[in-house]
Amino acid sequence: MKRFFTLEYWQDDSWFVGKLKEIPGVFSQGKTVEELKENIIDAYRMMLK
């Protein structure tokens, strides 16, 4: 089953920082929005384990 989440993100100096609105506690960062998206997926998967 494929799940969809809302990524809320903002820029903090040279980093993009984000969180999943529907999953409290899943945060990540990246130098680009694409890197942030990859990192937030990794953070979500680690939370599931």
MIKOL-206625 format. One record per residue: residue number from 1; x, y, z of N, C-alpha, C in turn. Coordinates in nm, 3 decimals. Example, Ala and Ser with C-alpha at 12.3 -4.5 7.8 and 13.67 -1.06 7.14 Angstrom:
   n    n.xx    n.yy    n.zz   ca.xx   ca.yy   ca.zz    c.xx    c.yy    c.zz
   1   1.319  -0.569   0.780   1.230  -0.450   0.780   1.320  -0.330   0.780
   2   1.285  -0.225   0.708   1.367  -0.106   0.714   1.290   0.003   0.787
//
This chain:
   n    n.xx    n.yy    n.zz   ca.xx   ca.yy   ca.zz    c.xx    c.yy    c.zz
   1   0.084  -0.118   0.000   0.000   0.000   0.000   0.089   0.125   0.000
   2   0.062   0.216  -0.091   0.138   0.339  -0.101   0.074   0.444  -0.012
   3   0.157   0.512   0.067   0.108   0.617   0.155   0.160   0.752   0.108
   4   0.082   0.854   0.130   0.120   0.990   0.092   0.122   1.077   0.217
   5   0.226   1.160   0.229   0.241   1.250   0.343   0.269   1.391   0.293
   6   0.249   1.486   0.380   0.276   1.626   0.349   0.412   1.663   0.407
   7   0.503   1.707   0.320   0.634   1.753   0.365   0.626   1.904   0.383
   8   0.643   1.948   0.505   0.647   2.091   0.536   0.794   2.126   0.553
   9   0.843   2.224   0.478   0.985   2.256   0.489   1.009   2.407   0.484
  10   1.127   2.446   0.531   1.168   2.585   0.535   1.320   2.591   0.518
  11   1.370   2.708   0.488   1.514   2.724   0.471   1.572   2.788   0.596
  12   1.678   2.726   0.647   1.749   2.774   0.765   1.894   2.793   0.725
  13   1.934   2.916   0.700   2.065   2.948   0.643   2.078   2.878   0.509
  14   2.175   2.789   0.493   2.193   2.721   0.364   2.130   2.582   0.360
  15   2.054   2.546   0.463   1.992   2.414   0.471   1.842   2.424   0.451
  16   1.783   2.320   0.391   1.639   2.303   0.388   1.605   2.204   0.499
  17   1.517   2.242   0.587   1.478   2.160   0.702   1.330   2.127   0.685
  18   1.294   2.002   0.713   1.154   1.965   0.694   1.105   1.861   0.791
  19   0.971   1.847   0.791   0.905   1.746   0.876   0.785   1.694   0.801
  20   0.743   1.574   0.839   0.619   1.517   0.786   0.506   1.560   0.879
  21   0.408   1.631   0.825   0.300   1.684   0.909   0.219   1.575   0.976
  22   0.199   1.463   0.908   0.114   1.357   0.962   0.187   1.264   1.060
  23   0.319   1.271   1.063   0.398   1.181   1.149   0.485   1.265   1.242
  24   0.441   1.289   1.366   0.521   1.370   1.459   0.658   1.306   1.484
  25   0.760   1.388   1.487   0.893   1.339   1.520   0.979   1.301   1.401
  26   0.926   1.306   1.279   1.006   1.273   1.161   1.053   1.405   1.098
  27   1.180   1.437   1.124   1.243   1.558   1.074   1.369   1.520   0.998
  28   1.412   1.606   0.906   1.540   1.587   0.839   1.583   1.719   0.776
  29   1.697   1.716   0.708   1.750   1.834   0.642   1.829   1.794   0.519
  30   1.858   1.892   0.434   1.938   1.867   0.315   1.984   1.998   0.256
  31   2.088   1.992   0.175   2.140   2.112   0.109   2.048   2.160  -0.003
  32   1.968   2.067  -0.059   1.870   2.100  -0.162   1.736   2.038  -0.121
  33   1.629   2.081  -0.187   1.497   2.023  -0.157   1.496   1.875  -0.194
  34   1.561   1.840  -0.305   1.567   1.698  -0.345   1.640   1.614  -0.241
  35   1.750   1.665  -0.189   1.824   1.592  -0.084   1.739   1.580   0.042
  36   1.667   1.686   0.076   1.576   1.681   0.191   1.471   1.572   0.172
  37   1.413   1.562   0.053   1.311   1.460   0.027   1.369   1.320   0.045
  38   1.490   1.296  -0.006   1.555   1.165   0.011   1.580   1.137   0.159
  39   1.629   1.238   0.231   1.661   1.219   0.372   1.536   1.198   0.458
  40   1.427   1.265   0.424   1.305   1.249   0.504   1.246   1.110   0.482
  41   1.261   1.055   0.362   1.217   0.917   0.336   1.300   0.821   0.421
  42   1.432   0.843   0.426   1.518   0.759   0.510   1.479   0.770   0.657
  43   1.451   0.892   0.704   1.411   0.911   0.843   1.280   0.838   0.874
  44   1.185   0.843   0.781   1.058   0.774   0.800   1.080   0.622   0.807
  45   1.162   0.570   0.718   1.190   0.425   0.717   1.259   0.383   0.846
  46   1.352   0.465   0.897   1.420   0.432   1.023   1.320   0.433   1.140
  47   1.224   0.525   1.135   1.123   0.531   1.240   1.036   0.406   1.241
  48   1.011   0.348   1.122   0.928   0.228   1.113   0.997   0.105   1.172
  49   1.129   0.103   1.171   1.202  -0.015   1.221   1.206  -0.024   1.369
//
